[in-house]
Amino acid sequence: MANTAQARKRARQAVQQNLYNSSQRSTLRTAIKVARKAITGGDKAAAAVILQNSMSVIDRIADKKIIHKNKAARHKSRLNAALKSLAP
């Protein structure tokens, strides 16, 4: 348990920050799932629009340092490769 006022405050802040970061990670996972579903749907034009929105979410969360920038780049690269593999 925290012994000083500063440590107690940091513990309270950590709980709030954990809730915020968890919700942001959930948003990220949802965006990736939506993009994957759109790609497997087969409509390349619609999937491209959804992928653009998903990449925006991925970048935003990486900028906040909730996930590492390389992880964000990996997700974006794999989604882009999956979209390009669709027949036109």
C-alpha positions, 0 to 999 in steps of 0.5 A, a space after each residue: 500500500 502507498 505510504 505517502 500522499 504522493 504515492 496514494 495520488 499516483 495509485 489513484 491516477 494509475 487506476 484512471 489511466 489504466 481504464 482509459 488505456 484499456 478502452 483505447 486498446 479495445 477501440 484499436 482491436 475493434 477497428 482491426 476486426 472491422 477492417 478484417 471483416 470488410 476485407 474478407 467481405 470481398 468488396 475492395 472499394 468498401 474495404 479500402 474506405 473502412 481500412 482508411 478509417 481503421 488506419 487513422 484509429 491505429 495511428 491515433 492510438 500509437 501517437 498516444 503511446 498506448 501501443 508501440 509505433 512498430 506494432 501499429 506499423 505491423 498492423 497497418 502493413 498486414 491489413 494493407 497486404 490483405 487488402 491488396 491480395 483481393 481481386 480487383 
